[in-house]
Amino acid sequence: MRNMNILNNLLNEIEEKELKTADNIIVAPSNNKCKANTIKIFLAGTIDDGNSENWQKKICKEFINNEKFSILNPRRDKWDSDLGSSEVIRQIKWEHRRMDEADFIIMNILPESKSPISLMEIGMYCQSNKLLVFCTDKFYRFENVKCVCEKYKIKLIETNKIEDIVEQILKLK
C-alpha cells in the first residue's frame, strides 16, 4: 500500500510539472501570453475557494501541448482566501483581463456549488458571444441560468462530464 501511495505521489508530481511547463496552459496569476494563432479558452465556473472538484485540471490535462488551443485556467494550485485583499484583487483583475482576451469562456457550474461569482460572470459576459455554459438541473439556480442562456442565445449544455466539455471545446472554431 505504501509503495502505491509513493507511486501515485510521483505520478501527480510529474503531471503537475507537465501542466506547469506546457506552453499552451496559462494558470493564474501568470502573465504569460497565449500562443499565436490559437483559440483562447477561459475555464470559468465552480471553484468554491478550492473546495470543489478540480475539473479545470482535468480539462488542462486533455489539452497539454495541443497546438490549436491556449487554455486560461484561473484556479491556482494553492489558494488561501485569507491572502489579503491585494492578492484577491490581483486574482479578480487577472480573471477579468483573461476573460476579455479569451475567444471562448467555458462556464462549468457544478450542481453541489453555490457559484455566486460564476453567476455574476454569466451576467457580465452574456452579450459577448463567448460563453458556453455547462450546468445541470441539479444546480439550485438552474432555472435562472437556463432563462439567461435562452434570452441571450447562449449555448447551455446540461452536463458537467469532462469528456462532454472536452468534446464541445474541440468543436470550437
MITORKOL-209825 format. One record per residue (C-alpha): residue number from 1; residue in one letter; x, y, z. Coordinates in Angstrom, 1 decimal. Example, Ala and Ser with C-alpha at 12.3 -4.5 7.8 and 13.67 -1.06 7.14 Angstrom:
<rs>
   i aa      X      Y      Z
   1  A   12.3   -4.5    7.8
   2  S   13.7   -1.1    7.1
</rs>
This chain:
<rs>
   i aa      X      Y      Z
   1  M    0.0    0.0    0.0
   2  R    2.8    2.4    0.9
   3  N    4.5    1.8   -2.5
   4  M    1.3    2.5   -4.2
   5  N    1.0    5.8   -2.4
   6  I    4.6    6.7   -3.3
   7  L    3.9    5.9   -7.0
   8  N    0.7    7.9   -7.0
   9  N    2.5   10.9   -5.5
  10  L    5.3   10.6   -8.1
  11  L    2.7   10.5  -10.9
  12  N    1.0   13.5   -9.5
  13  E    4.2   15.4   -9.4
  14  I    5.1   14.5  -13.0
  15  E    1.6   15.6  -14.1
  16  E    1.9   18.9  -12.2
  17  K    5.2   19.6  -13.8
  18  E    3.8   18.8  -17.3
  19  L    0.9   21.2  -16.7
  20  K    3.2   24.0  -15.4
  21  T    5.6   23.7  -18.3
  22  A    3.0   23.2  -21.2
  23  D    3.3   26.3  -23.3
  24  N   -0.4   26.4  -24.1
  25  I   -1.7   26.2  -20.5
  26  I   -1.7   29.5  -18.6
  27  V   -2.6   29.4  -14.9
  28  A   -3.3   32.4  -12.7
  29  P   -1.6   34.6  -11.9
  30  S    0.9   34.1  -14.8
  31  N    1.3   36.9  -17.2
  32  N    2.5   34.6  -20.0
  33  K    1.0   35.3  -23.4
  34  C   -1.2   32.9  -25.3
  35  K    0.4   31.2  -28.2
  36  A   -0.2   33.0  -31.5
  37  N   -2.9   31.7  -33.8
  38  T   -4.6   29.5  -31.1
  39  I   -8.2   29.5  -29.9
  40  K   -8.1   31.0  -26.4
  41  I  -10.3   29.2  -23.9
  42  F  -11.0   30.6  -20.4
  43  L  -12.1   28.0  -17.8
  44  A  -14.7   29.8  -15.7
  45  G  -17.1   28.2  -13.3
  46  T  -17.1   26.5   -9.9
  47  I  -14.0   26.7   -7.8
  48  D  -15.5   27.3   -4.3
  49  D  -12.2   28.5   -2.8
  50  G  -10.6   25.4   -4.0
  51  N  -13.0   23.1   -2.2
  52  S  -14.7   21.7   -5.3
  53  E  -13.6   19.1   -7.7
  54  N  -10.6   20.4   -9.7
  55  W  -12.4   20.0  -13.1
  56  Q  -10.1   22.7  -14.5
  57  K   -7.0   20.5  -14.1
  58  K   -8.8   17.6  -15.8
  59  I   -9.5   19.9  -18.8
  60  C   -6.0   21.2  -18.9
  61  K   -4.6   17.6  -18.9
  62  E   -6.7   16.9  -22.1
  63  F   -5.1   19.9  -23.9
  64  I   -1.5   19.7  -22.9
  65  N    0.6   20.8  -25.9
  66  N   -2.5   20.9  -28.2
  67  E   -1.3   23.4  -30.8
  68  K   -4.9   24.6  -31.6
  69  F   -5.8   25.9  -28.1
  70  S   -4.5   28.1  -25.4
  71  I   -6.1   27.3  -22.1
  72  L   -6.5   30.0  -19.4
  73  N   -7.0   28.5  -16.0
  74  P   -8.0   30.8  -13.1
  75  R   -7.7   28.0  -10.5
  76  R   -4.5   28.2   -8.5
  77  D   -2.9   25.1   -7.0
  78  K   -2.7   26.8   -3.7
  79  W   -5.3   29.4   -2.8
  80  D   -5.9   30.8    0.6
  81  S   -8.9   33.1    0.7
  82  D   -7.2   34.9    3.6
  83  L   -4.3   36.0    1.4
  84  G   -5.4   39.6    1.8
  85  S   -7.4   42.0   -0.3
  86  S   -4.5   42.9   -2.6
  87  E   -4.0   39.3   -3.7
  88  V   -7.7   38.8   -4.1
  89  I   -7.9   41.9   -6.2
  90  R   -5.0   40.7   -8.3
  91  Q   -6.8   37.5   -9.0
  92  I  -10.1   39.2   -9.9
  93  K   -8.3   41.5  -12.3
  94  W   -6.4   38.6  -13.8
  95  E   -9.6   36.8  -14.4
  96  H  -11.4   39.8  -16.0
  97  R   -8.4   40.5  -18.3
  98  R   -8.1   36.9  -19.4
  99  M  -11.9   36.6  -20.0
 100  D  -11.8   39.7  -22.1
 101  E   -8.8   38.2  -24.0
 102  A  -10.5   34.8  -24.5
 103  D  -12.2   33.7  -27.7
 104  F  -14.5   31.4  -25.6
 105  I  -15.4   31.2  -21.9
 106  I  -16.3   27.7  -20.7
 107  M  -18.6   28.2  -17.7
 108  N  -18.9   24.9  -15.8
 109  I  -21.2   25.1  -12.8
 110  L  -21.2   22.1  -10.6
 111  P  -24.5   21.0   -9.0
 112  E  -23.4   21.0   -5.4
 113  S  -22.0   24.5   -5.5
 114  K  -23.4   28.0   -5.0
 115  S  -21.1   29.6   -7.5
 116  P  -22.1   33.2   -7.0
 117  I  -19.1   34.6   -8.9
 118  S  -19.9   32.3  -11.8
 119  L  -23.5   33.6  -11.9
 120  M  -22.2   37.2  -11.9
 121  E  -19.8   36.4  -14.7
 122  I  -22.6   34.9  -16.8
 123  G  -24.3   38.3  -16.4
 124  M  -21.1   40.2  -17.2
 125  Y  -20.4   38.2  -20.4
 126  C  -23.9   37.2  -21.5
 127  Q  -23.7   39.5  -24.5
 128  S  -20.2   38.7  -25.5
 129  N  -20.9   35.7  -27.8
 130  K  -18.1   33.9  -25.9
 131  L  -20.0   31.8  -23.4
 132  L  -20.6   28.1  -23.5
 133  V  -22.4   27.1  -20.3
 134  F  -22.4   23.6  -18.7
 135  C  -24.9   23.2  -15.9
 136  T  -27.5   20.5  -14.9
 137  D  -30.9   20.8  -13.4
 138  K  -29.4   19.7  -10.1
 139  F  -27.9   23.2   -9.6
 140  Y  -30.0   25.2   -7.2
 141  R  -30.4   28.1   -9.6
 142  F  -30.6   26.2  -12.8
 143  E  -33.8   27.9  -13.9
 144  N  -32.0   31.3  -13.6
 145  V  -29.1   30.0  -15.7
 146  K  -31.4   28.5  -18.3
 147  C  -33.5   31.7  -18.7
 148  V  -30.4   33.9  -19.1
 149  C  -29.0   31.4  -21.7
 150  E  -32.3   31.4  -23.6
 151  K  -32.6   35.2  -23.5
 152  Y  -29.1   35.8  -24.8
 153  K  -28.9   32.7  -27.1
 154  I  -26.0   31.2  -25.1
 155  K  -25.4   27.5  -25.7
 156  L  -26.4   25.6  -22.5
 157  I  -25.3   22.0  -22.2
 158  E  -26.9   20.1  -19.4
 159  T  -23.9   18.1  -18.2
 160  N  -20.7   18.5  -16.2
 161  K  -18.9   15.5  -17.6
 162  I  -15.3   16.3  -18.5
 163  E  -15.5   14.2  -21.7
 164  D  -18.5   16.2  -22.9
 165  I  -16.8   19.5  -22.1
 166  V  -13.7   18.4  -24.0
 167  E  -15.8   17.3  -26.9
 168  Q  -17.5   20.7  -27.1
 169  I  -14.2   22.6  -26.9
 170  L  -12.8   20.5  -29.7
 171  K  -15.7   21.7  -31.9
 172  L  -14.9   25.4  -31.4
 173  K  -13.5   27.4  -34.3
</rs>
